[in-house]
Amino acid sequence: MKNQVIKNETRETGKKIIEYWKSRGIDTRGLKGIKCAENNDICIYYGIINDCFNNYDVSVVKANDVEIIELPKEKTFPREMLVWDGFEDDAIKAIVLCKLDFKNIINPYIVVMDHHEENYKNGDTFEWTYYKNAKELPEVNEEKEELLKKADELIQKANELKAAAEKL
């Protein structure tokens, strides 16, 4: 694994940093993320150096040429997501207003009904519904999309040229 650390500014951020590393399958060795800049602590860089997770001093970070990364931005609601009830193959793109985090909620995702999205965007009255499942939209590689668009245009031009040549 790459040598990477995240600087911990506050105890609250420290909890998020520990959760981030855990979500990546890292054994955080029981660290809580309490060492932070806010308290003028020294070892405030949490992460991996030479395959070992710990909280490190800035001098260790610099001596090992470690990449200092940031926590990923937290995604907030409302946002567009894929939602479905039965099978993921039936997922649709929708504006998800929130996720209800109550115990035993069967359909926790509150969603703007598709024919009311414009009303919602304009601040007008809209209808909503709920779904059982949701996931993030796949990331769009803009460069790839642009190249595919240009390829389609070239194919269309080639077909037009072929059709014109066949007429000759």
C-alpha positions as CSV (number, residue, x, y, z in Angstrom):
1,M,0.0,0.0,0.0
2,K,1.2,3.5,-0.8
3,N,2.5,5.7,2.0
4,Q,-0.3,8.0,2.8
5,V,-1.5,10.0,5.8
6,I,-4.3,12.4,6.7
7,K,-3.7,15.3,8.9
8,N,-6.1,15.4,11.9
9,E,-7.3,18.9,12.7
10,T,-9.9,18.1,15.4
11,R,-11.1,15.1,17.5
12,E,-14.3,15.0,15.5
13,T,-12.4,14.8,12.2
14,G,-10.2,12.1,13.9
15,K,-13.1,9.8,14.2
16,K,-13.9,10.2,10.5
17,I,-10.2,9.6,9.6
18,I,-10.2,6.3,11.6
19,E,-13.5,5.3,9.9
20,Y,-12.0,6.2,6.5
21,W,-9.1,3.9,7.0
22,K,-11.3,1.1,8.4
23,S,-13.5,1.3,5.3
24,R,-10.4,0.7,3.2
25,G,-9.7,-2.5,5.1
26,I,-6.9,-1.1,7.3
27,D,-6.4,-2.4,10.8
28,T,-6.4,0.9,12.8
29,R,-4.9,-0.9,15.8
30,G,-7.6,0.5,18.2
31,L,-6.5,4.1,17.6
32,K,-9.4,6.6,18.2
33,G,-8.1,9.7,16.3
34,I,-7.9,11.8,19.4
35,K,-4.4,13.3,18.6
36,C,-5.1,16.5,16.7
37,A,-3.8,20.0,15.7
38,E,-6.6,21.6,17.7
39,N,-5.0,20.2,20.9
40,N,-1.4,21.1,19.8
41,D,-0.6,17.4,19.7
42,I,2.5,16.2,17.9
43,C,1.5,12.9,16.2
44,I,-1.5,14.1,14.2
45,Y,-0.9,12.4,10.8
46,Y,-2.9,9.2,10.7
47,G,-2.2,6.7,8.0
48,I,0.1,4.1,6.4
49,I,3.9,4.4,6.4
50,N,5.9,1.4,5.3
51,D,2.9,-0.9,5.6
52,C,2.2,0.2,9.2
53,F,-0.9,2.1,10.3
54,N,-0.2,4.7,13.1
55,N,-0.4,8.3,14.0
56,Y,2.8,10.0,13.0
57,D,4.8,13.2,13.7
58,V,5.3,15.5,10.7
59,S,9.1,14.8,10.8
60,V,8.4,11.1,10.1
61,V,6.0,12.0,7.3
62,K,8.6,14.3,5.7
63,A,11.5,11.8,6.2
64,N,9.5,9.0,4.4
65,D,8.3,11.2,1.5
66,V,4.6,10.4,2.4
67,E,1.7,11.6,0.4
68,I,-0.7,13.7,2.6
69,I,-4.2,13.1,1.4
70,E,-7.6,14.6,2.5
71,L,-10.7,12.8,3.6
72,P,-13.1,12.4,0.7
73,K,-15.8,15.0,0.7
74,E,-18.9,13.9,2.4
75,K,-21.8,13.5,0.1
76,T,-24.9,15.4,1.2
77,F,-28.5,15.2,0.3
78,P,-30.3,16.0,-2.0
79,R,-28.3,14.3,-4.8
80,E,-29.0,12.2,-7.8
81,M,-28.6,8.5,-7.3
82,L,-29.7,5.2,-8.7
83,V,-32.7,3.8,-6.8
84,W,-34.7,0.5,-7.0
85,D,-36.9,-1.8,-4.9
86,G,-36.7,-5.3,-6.4
87,F,-33.7,-5.8,-8.7
88,E,-30.8,-3.5,-9.2
89,D,-31.2,-4.1,-13.0
90,D,-34.4,-2.0,-12.7
91,A,-32.7,0.9,-11.1
92,I,-33.6,4.4,-12.2
93,K,-31.9,7.8,-11.8
94,A,-33.7,10.0,-9.3
95,I,-33.2,12.9,-6.9
96,V,-32.8,11.4,-3.4
97,L,-33.9,13.9,-0.7
98,C,-32.7,11.9,2.3
99,K,-32.1,8.5,3.8
100,L,-34.0,7.7,7.0
101,D,-31.7,6.0,9.4
102,F,-34.3,4.4,11.7
103,K,-34.3,0.8,12.8
104,N,-36.6,-1.5,10.8
105,I,-37.2,1.0,8.0
106,I,-37.9,-1.1,4.9
107,N,-37.8,1.8,2.3
108,P,-35.4,4.4,3.7
109,Y,-34.7,6.5,0.6
110,I,-37.1,9.4,0.1
111,V,-37.1,10.4,-3.6
112,V,-38.7,13.1,-5.8
113,M,-41.1,11.4,-8.2
114,D,-39.7,11.6,-11.7
115,H,-42.5,13.6,-13.2
116,H,-42.1,16.2,-10.4
117,E,-38.3,16.9,-10.7
118,E,-38.8,20.2,-12.4
119,N,-41.3,21.3,-9.7
120,Y,-38.7,20.4,-7.1
121,K,-35.9,22.2,-8.9
122,N,-38.1,25.3,-9.2
123,G,-39.1,25.3,-5.5
124,D,-42.7,24.4,-6.3
125,T,-44.9,21.7,-4.7
126,F,-43.8,18.2,-5.7
127,E,-44.7,14.6,-4.9
128,W,-42.3,12.2,-3.4
129,T,-42.0,8.4,-3.0
130,Y,-39.6,6.0,-1.3
131,Y,-37.3,3.2,-2.4
132,K,-35.6,0.3,-0.7
133,N,-32.2,0.6,-2.3
134,A,-29.9,3.3,-3.6
135,K,-26.3,3.7,-4.8
136,E,-24.2,6.4,-6.2
137,L,-24.3,7.1,-9.9
138,P,-21.3,5.7,-11.8
139,E,-18.5,8.3,-12.2
140,V,-18.4,9.8,-15.7
141,N,-15.0,9.9,-17.3
142,E,-15.5,13.2,-19.3
143,E,-12.5,12.6,-21.5
144,K,-13.7,9.1,-22.4
145,E,-17.2,10.4,-23.1
146,E,-15.8,13.1,-25.4
147,L,-13.7,10.6,-27.3
148,L,-16.7,8.3,-27.7
149,K,-18.8,11.2,-29.0
150,K,-16.1,12.1,-31.6
151,A,-15.9,8.4,-32.6
152,D,-19.6,8.3,-33.2
153,E,-19.4,11.4,-35.3
154,L,-16.6,9.9,-37.4
155,I,-18.5,6.7,-37.9
156,Q,-21.6,8.7,-39.0
157,K,-19.4,10.7,-41.5
158,A,-17.8,7.4,-42.8
159,N,-21.3,5.9,-43.3
160,E,-22.4,9.0,-45.2
161,L,-19.3,8.9,-47.4
162,K,-19.8,5.2,-48.0
163,A,-23.4,5.8,-49.0
164,A,-22.4,8.7,-51.4
165,A,-19.7,6.5,-53.0
166,E,-22.1,3.7,-53.6
167,K,-24.3,6.1,-55.5
168,L,-21.5,6.8,-58.0
